[in-house]
Amino acid sequence: MTRLVLLAFGAAVLLAGCQEDGAPRPVHLDKGVYQGAADTPLTAEQVRALQQRTAYQAVR
């Protein structure tokens, strides 16, 4: 009985990792080529905030 419970629990854990959306995933990837979605450009305010953070970190 214990083995059956462990087997059922293990099967549930394995199936939880299965893909839910059913979208096809690429099997062959081009080496060195990023195939994800394009990044959104930063706003001027975001760039300024990052520059301030890096300037602060460089002082320490």
Backbone torsions as a table, in degrees:
resi	resn	phi	psi	omega
1	MET	NA	-41.7	-179.6
2	THR	-64.9	-39.4	179.3
3	ARG	-64.0	-38.7	179.4
4	LEU	-64.5	-40.8	177.9
5	VAL	-65.1	-44.4	178.5
6	LEU	-64.2	-39.5	178.1
7	LEU	-64.7	-43.1	178.7
8	ALA	-64.9	-41.3	178.3
9	PHE	-64.1	-43.7	178.2
10	GLY	-62.4	-40.4	178.1
11	ALA	-65.5	-39.0	178.9
12	ALA	-65.0	-39.9	178.9
13	VAL	-65.4	-43.9	179.8
14	LEU	-64.7	-41.0	-179.1
15	LEU	-73.0	-23.2	178.6
16	ALA	-65.1	-26.1	179.5
17	GLY	-83.5	-3.1	-179.5
18	CYS	-70.4	153.6	-178.5
19	GLN	-72.4	124.0	-176.7
20	GLU	-87.7	-35.5	-172.3
21	ASP	-78.1	-18.2	178.0
22	GLY	74.9	7.9	179.5
23	ALA	-71.8	135.5	179.7
24	PRO	-68.1	141.4	178.3
25	ARG	-107.6	144.8	179.6
26	PRO	-64.9	136.9	179.0
27	VAL	-94.1	-40.7	-179.4
28	HIS	-107.9	122.2	-179.7
29	LEU	-107.2	143.9	175.4
30	ASP	-79.8	122.5	-176.9
31	LYS	-63.8	128.2	177.5
32	GLY	80.4	7.3	-179.0
33	VAL	-118.1	119.2	177.7
34	TYR	-75.5	125.2	-176.2
35	GLN	-113.3	15.2	179.2
36	GLY	-84.4	-175.6	179.2
37	ALA	-69.3	149.4	-179.5
38	ALA	-69.4	145.6	177.5
39	ASP	-71.9	148.1	174.9
40	THR	-84.0	138.3	-178.8
41	PRO	-67.4	148.9	178.9
42	LEU	-79.2	147.9	174.9
43	THR	-78.0	165.5	178.8
44	ALA	-61.2	-36.6	178.8
45	GLU	-65.8	-40.7	178.3
46	GLN	-65.7	-41.0	178.1
47	VAL	-62.5	-44.3	179.5
48	ARG	-62.3	-42.4	179.5
49	ALA	-63.4	-41.1	177.8
50	LEU	-65.9	-39.6	178.3
51	GLN	-64.1	-38.6	177.4
52	GLN	-65.7	-40.7	179.6
53	ARG	-64.5	-43.4	-178.6
54	THR	-70.0	-33.9	177.1
55	ALA	-65.2	-40.1	178.8
56	TYR	-65.2	-41.1	-178.8
57	GLN	-70.6	-30.9	-178.6
58	ALA	-70.2	-26.3	-178.8
59	VAL	-72.5	-37.6	-176.4
60	ARG	-71.3	NA	NA
